[in-house]
Each structure stands twice: as structure tokens, then as C-alpha cells.
Amino acid sequence: YTEYVFAGPDMPAILDSYTWLTGRTASPPIWSLGYHQCRWFEYTQDAVEDVAQRHRDNDIPCDAVWLDIEYMDDYRVFTWNTDRFPDPPGMLKRLDEQGFRVITIIDPGVKFDPGYWVFDQAVERDVLCRTEGDDLYIGQVWPGNTAFPDFVTEEARTWWGELNAAHVLSGLAGIWNDMNEPSTGNIDAKPMRFGRGEYSHERFHNQYALLMAMGTTAGLLDAMPERRTFVLSRAGFAGIQRYAANWMGDNQSRWDHLWLSIAMGSGFGISGQAFVGADIGGFQGDSNAELFLRWMQYGALTPFCRNHSEIGNVDQYAWAFGDVVQDHVRIALKLRYRLLPYLYACFLRASETGEPVQRPLIFDHQYDATVRDIDDQYLLGHDLLIAPVVGPGITARQVYLPDGDWYDWHSGELVGGRRFLITATPLDLIPIYARGGAVIPMWPEAPDSTNGYQPRVVELHLFVPTSDGVYYSMLQEDDGLTFAALRGARYRTTFTVARAGAELTLNANVSGNGYPEFARELFMLVLHGAVPDEASLDNTVIVGTAGRFEVPNRGAGFSFSCAVPQ
């Protein structure tokens, strides 16, 4: 085997080198950054459409509805239960018209069932794992006796890709890979061998999910060659970030599991996997109003935002705990949607440098010894600090702000840096702070979904730094769905904020050739930490209102300057 040593010494340099070697998170489709509703439940086709419609009726932004194992025919992968789902293409078309994408679960286990077309095809093409005695390896998963694709072979990955390609052509948007450690139930996995029996189980056990994701992604690209793919995986290995997002598996509806997911999400981030999240509200056990709300407020500010729960639990839909909780959940999700331009820029940074979206404070402040043991806060990108509430009945919590100027997101107050403070945590919010010098791009409103949304106005929230210096931020606008942005069909705006004494300047430089769907006509520049009456825009005096300045713009660079208090 080969060992690699990444010298650093700074963490960003180490992660840059590590992800150069293992690969970086692919640019995600914009809809995958929205809110996802999932539940293991015996849904019917009508019930799925009712759940989707209720999100629209209740003004809950949502981009995706997920189907767990009960949609299948007796847990046979790549099938539908036609009693519950008599017309999948019709259902998927209607949901798409409402702005919903649909994702179905696909496990690696293939039911041992001669006559079942997937099993018969696998046997015919010799793509199943074998034992040392050259028999088919049989485990126990949801369908009962189960065979497993030998993803170590290119033939098996190709075959699996073909199955996924055919599956999504019905109108599905992505694939959810579960049970892919691989899980074999109460049957010992060690007799399962790979490479047509050549390799022991131990040799490829940890890479099984990565190889499955490779085959899955290849199939989606064959079916939709111009579309960015979305695959979610329970397991993974170094490099999984090239092919799939990860979630944290079967967590529980407990406060300590909410807290634990903060460190886990940050740990994924500094391990190269930028696209990660936990099941909001907890998967196992019954959630409750306060736990669900606090988890939603936190989960809405993580890279992957999915509400998921187990069959037999109390409902934990956005509306399940009454109007008051639903109102606060709506506020949390609408903040996420308004922040999608910032979040999308964070993902693009991850795809280009390996820099995590969710990360521990130590990633950006490694020489501040105070942050080493902080595990109940994190940074969302470089410029937002999130401090979730991780226990019941908490009305205030301690927050540590590292070096820099930090603004309270909710009040707009400049609260400084390199200090501890106690901040209130009423049920309607969790503490959020913005870094001085940052330009946070936001949509002016939260759409029902990202589907077709190209706003006329984009807000730029500039948090005025107190010290002289130069600060960088980024906005990219593209179609959010295809690979055209990689060929220049985009507007990427790099913002350079500079302070020199009482003068603040913002220069915007643009690259890219634009794209057909582009609709922006105006930036609304919002200053935090200064309220000048007038400013200069490209050497022309303009007048603001309460620190807000209109900047007409259709994809060109500009230069803005104003006086700020010293």
C-alpha cells in the first residue's frame, strides 16, 4: 500500500492537497441545496402528492420529496409497488410541475428470486459476489435472501449504471444509496468475496459504497448527460465526495444526537466531504416540538438539509407540532432559501479548492488555542458562524467569536471578536454571526422551490470591517442544473472590499459569458455597520436609504465607495 503525508502546516493547505489527490465535491444542482422531505412510511401515490401539496399550501419551501423502501415491490430494487403507485411517471410529472424533485432509495442488495428480472440479469452477466467456494454469496436484507453486486468489477458497475439510468428516466431526479457498507443482516459478511472471488471481503469492504456510487453516477450521466447528478450515500471511502453526498445514518431523536451531528458534520468537512447532513429531527424514536424546532433551525444552516424519520414514529413534518412551531420552521427554511446564493458559492469553493462548507472553527483559526475544543459551534463557509441550541429549555448560551469583526445576524450589532459572550436564544432563533468584510449574497425572497427561480434583484449584505484591510467574497449565477457553467455560461462576480481609514470601497469583477435564463437587473447593496447618506457608484454620486443602495446591474463589474465611521 501507499502512504501519503500532507505537510501543511495550515489545515486549508492540507485539505487542498488531500482533495487534489482524492477528488473534490462536484458542483451540485441548485435544487439539491433546498429543503428535502423524507420519511420511511407506507405511502401511496396520492399520499405523496398530498404531502407535497401541503408544503405549498402551508408556504413551506421545499425542493424534493423522497421515497423510502416501501415504494418497491416486496423490496425488489428498481421496481415499483403498482398497487400503491399505479402511475409513477404521471405522479413524477405532476410533482415536477409543482417544483418538486423526487428521489428513491436503492439498496445494493438484490432479492434472491429466480424469475425476478434484475436477479436473472445479474446471474446471466455474472456480476454478483461469490464465496471462496464459487457459490453466490447470500445475505439477509429487506427482501430476505439477498445477493450483492460485485462492484469491484467494471462489468458490475456498468450494469448497475444501466439499471439506474433506466430507473431515473421515469422522471426521478436522483438516487439514494442505503445499506451499502454493505449491510448483510444477521449473516456474516466476511465470506463475501470480490473481483469474481479473487479478493477477500476485507480488501474492498470499506470501498464498496464508493464503487457503488461510481456506478450509480455513471448511469445518471448516461441518462442525463447534461445534468449535474445527485446521489446520497450512507457509507463511503476517500473520494466519495466526487460522486455522492453523505448523510450520517440512523440517528435518534435525542438532544445529544443533535449536538453530536455538529462535530460529525465538521469532521466530514475537513475529511474532504463537503456535502453532508444529519436527519433533521432524528430518524429513530419520537421527536418533540422543541427538539424538532431547534434541529430544524440548525439543520437549515447545514450543507444537506433533509427531514427524515422512521416508520411508526410520531409525525415530524414541518406542520406536525402545531402552528407556532410551523411558523418558526418556516422562518428557518426561508432563511436558508434566501441564503442559497451564499451557500452555492461555498459549494463552488469546495469543488475548486476542497474547502469545506460546514467546518470547525479551527479550520480558519488554527492558531487560536481557544477554538480547539469547541464542538457546539461551526462556520458555514468562511463568513457565517452558527451556534445551535443543543439542549431543552435553553434561553441563552455562551458563544466564542474568533479573531475578526463579527456582527449579530439578527440585530445587526457589531459584537467584536476574540471573545466569549452570552447571547439570548429565544425559541424563534439560534445565534448567527457574520464576519466583518464579508459580502453575503442573498435572494430578496424565499421561493417555494428553486425550480426556474432567477430573481430580478440580488441583495448584497456588506458587513463593514472596523480595521483597514482587504476582504474577498464571491457570487456565481448560472442555470444551476447543467454543466454549461463549466464552459463559461455563468456570471461569476468576485467582490473585493477594502477599508482605508474612513473610506470603504467595494469593487466587483465579473467573469463568464452569461446564460439564457439570467434575469438579474439590480443589486440591492445593504451596508451593516454604517449608514451613509450617499456614495459613489462608478464615479457617480448615488443616494441611499438607511444604508441601502440600488446598483443597477446586468452582469457587469462596478466600483462603489463611501465614507464610514472611524
Stockholm file with secondary structure:
# STOCKHOLM 1.0

chainA/1-566         YTEYVFAGPDMPAILDSYTWLTGRTASPPIWSLGYHQCRWFEYTQDAVEDVAQRHRDNDIPCDAVWLDIEYMDDYRVFTWNTDRFPDPPGMLKRLDEQGFRVITIIDPGVKFDPGYWVFDQAVERDVLCRTEGDDLYIGQVWPGNTAFPDFVTEEARTWWGELNAAHVLSGLAGIWNDMNEPSTGNIDAKPMRFGRGEYSHERFHNQYALLMAMGTTAGLLDAMPERRTFVLSRAGFAGIQRYAANWMGDNQSRWDHLWLSIAMGSGFGISGQAFVGADIGGFQGDSNAELFLRWMQYGALTPFCRNHSEIGNVDQYAWAFGDVVQDHVRIALKLRYRLLPYLYACFLRASETGEPVQRPLIFDHQYDATVRDIDDQYLLGHDLLIAPVVGPGITARQVYLPDGDWYDWHSGELVGGRRFLITATPLDLIPIYARGGAVIPMWPEAPDSTNGYQPRVVELHLFVPTSDGVYYSMLQEDDGLTFAALRGARYRTTFTVARAGAELTLNANVSGNGYPEFARELFMLVLHGAVPDEASLDNTVIVGTAGRFEVPNRGAGFSFSCAVPQ
#=GR chainA/1-566 SS CCCCCCCCSSHHHHHHHHHHHHCCCCCCCGGGGSEEECCCSCCCHHHHHHHHHHHHHTTCCCCEEEECGGGSBTTBTTCCCTTTCSCHHHHHHHHHHTTCEEEEEECSCEECCTTCHHHHHHHHHTCBCBCTTSCBCCEEETTEEEECBCTTSHHHHHHHHHHHHHHHTTTCCEEEECSTTTCCTTSCSTTCBBTTTTBCHHHHGGGHHHHHHHHHHHHHHHHSTTBCCCEEESCCCTTGGGTCEEECCSCBSSHHHHHHHHHHHHHHHTTTCCSEECEETCSBSCCCHHHHHHHHHHHTTSSSEEECCCTTSCCCSTTTTCHHHHHHHHHHHHHHHHTHHHHHHHHHHHHHHCCCSEECHHHHCTTCGGGGGCCSCEEETTTEEECCCCSTTCCEEEEEECSSCEEETTTCCEEESSEEEEEECCTTCCCEEEETTCEEEECSSCCSCSTTCCCSEEEEEEECCSSSEEEEEEEEESCSSBSGGGGTCSEEEEEEEEEETTEEEEEEEEESCCCTTCCCCEEEEEEESCCCSEEEETTEEEECBTTEEEEECSSCCEEEEEECCC
#=GC SS_cons         CCCCCCCCSSHHHHHHHHHHHHCCCCCCCGGGGSEEECCCSCCCHHHHHHHHHHHHHTTCCCCEEEECGGGSBTTBTTCCCTTTCSCHHHHHHHHHHTTCEEEEEECSCEECCTTCHHHHHHHHHTCBCBCTTSCBCCEEETTEEEECBCTTSHHHHHHHHHHHHHHHTTTCCEEEECSTTTCCTTSCSTTCBBTTTTBCHHHHGGGHHHHHHHHHHHHHHHHSTTBCCCEEESCCCTTGGGTCEEECCSCBSSHHHHHHHHHHHHHHHTTTCCSEECEETCSBSCCCHHHHHHHHHHHTTSSSEEECCCTTSCCCSTTTTCHHHHHHHHHHHHHHHHTHHHHHHHHHHHHHHCCCSEECHHHHCTTCGGGGGCCSCEEETTTEEECCCCSTTCCEEEEEECSSCEEETTTCCEEESSEEEEEECCTTCCCEEEETTCEEEECSSCCSCSTTCCCSEEEEEEECCSSSEEEEEEEEESCSSBSGGGGTCSEEEEEEEEEETTEEEEEEEEESCCCTTCCCCEEEEEEESCCCSEEEETTEEEECBTTEEEEECSSCCEEEEEECCC
//
